[in-house]
Each structure stands twice: as structure tokens, then as C-alpha cells.
Amino acid sequence: MAVGRNLQSSGQLRPIDLARGHGLSTQAIRNYEAAGILPAADRTPHGYRTYTRLHGRALSAFLALVPGHGHQTATSIMRAVNQGAVDEAFRLIDCSHAQLLDDRHTLRAVESALRDLAPTAASEPGTVSRPAAVPGPGGTFIGPLARQLGIRPATLRKWERAGLVRPRRDPLTGYRVYDEADIRDARLAHQLRRGGYLLGQIAPLIAQVRAAGGVEPLETALSDWHGRLSARARAMLAGAAELEAYLRERG
């Protein structure tokens, strides 16, 4: 106990002091130091780690960065700062902001796809009348559609098994034929996957839209998506403030 009091009076902190101050375990503190998230700790003559206010700032910065950037990127940012590569840290932050902007564009694209979905869905009473010939105007095969979306044909087959798309089979060749409604559904599935939704979440949404003849079933999901993007943006601001405080402390 006397050792702990002496360390604290000298401005030094034990691992347990740093851990308790942030609601963590001492093992987590050691792990963060080993990962480069915290600067290397000094050692007492007996080999015990000692930390300072600077380590507390580093830990606060890391914990604030995680919600906006994710654990892996936050770790890379802190490691770069602690290695003196501040420009690399800024580049990583820029990449996260670019990804957030891209996700916003994706959300807009999904909303646009849903607006396009409404008229077609209204004309689908549950079954779609499909011609028996090879692709007519607006139709395509699996290869060209996969290239158009930037995915593999195997992905489209997986989506078909999950009920996201319903291509017919050409009676002569057996090839899958995707008409305009299938292409629309594939694009919608692709955008929702980019937005972080799982196949099991997407399939009932598309099915509900088809059955309801409108996009209302997706309004809650889109609102939630907007909320998550806004939360990430605010978390990035909070993380930036803590990181700036740490950079000032480092000098």
C-alpha cells in the first residue's frame, strides 16, 4: 500500500489505478500497452509497471476512438501516434471519414432504389408473369448482372437461395434469366449488404415490400440506418477531441 501511495504522490500510477479509472482490468491495460495503444510504461527498480497522466490521456483517446472508427482502426491510429507517425494517424482518420461518407451515399442509393421499387412492386400481386424466352428488353443472365454489380455469380446464386432474387430458368438452356424486377431486387440486396444488413434481415424486407406493394416496411430500417450513421459521426467528433487532448499532452 505504501508503494502505491508513493507512486500516486509522485504522479505515477499503477496498472490497477489506470484500470479502475477507466472501468477496465489490469490485464486489459497490459494488453493495450503490448498492442502499442499506450506508450511503453516505465518500470520500478523491482520491475513493476508505472504509468502517468499521459497514459491516461492515451487510454481515454483510444476508448473514445473505438465507437466511431472501430477497434482495429482505433488501435492503428494510436499505434501510429505513439510511434511518432502522426500523419499516418491522420490518414487513417481520413479513411474512416471517407468510409462514413461512402456509407451515406450508399444509404441514399438504397432510398433511391426503394423509390424505384414502389411502382414495380405494386404491379406484383405475389406472382410475376414471366415470358419463356431468353432475356428480352431489360433482362440479363447471371454473368453480366454479377459484373454490373461488382460481385461474383456465386453471390447471386446464394442470394437466390436466400429468396432475395427469383430468376426464372430458360426452358431450352436452363440458364437463369433475370428480368427487370430481379435486377431491381439484386441491386437493392447489394445496397443493403453494403449497408451492413445480413441476408436473413434483407430477405423478409424484400418479401414484405413485394407483398405490401410499397416500401413502408423498410422505413424503420432506413431510419435506424440514419441513426447509426449519425451516431458514428458524433463518435468520431468525440474521438477527435480526446485524440487532440492526447496530442497536446505529448507535446
Secondary structure, 3 states (H helix, E strand, C coil): CHHHHHHHHCCCECHHHHHHHCCCCHHHHHHHHHCCCCCCCEECCCCCEEECHHHHHHHHHHHHHHHHHCHHHHHHHHHHHHCCCHHHHHHHHHHHHHHHHHHHHHHHHHHHHHHHHHHHHHCCCCCCCCCCCCCCCCCECHHHHHHHHCCCHHHHHHHHHCCCCCCEECCCCCCEEECHHHHHHHHHHHHHHHCCCCHHHHHHHHHHHHHHCCCHHHHHHHHHHHHHHHHHHHHHHHHHHHHHHHHHHHC
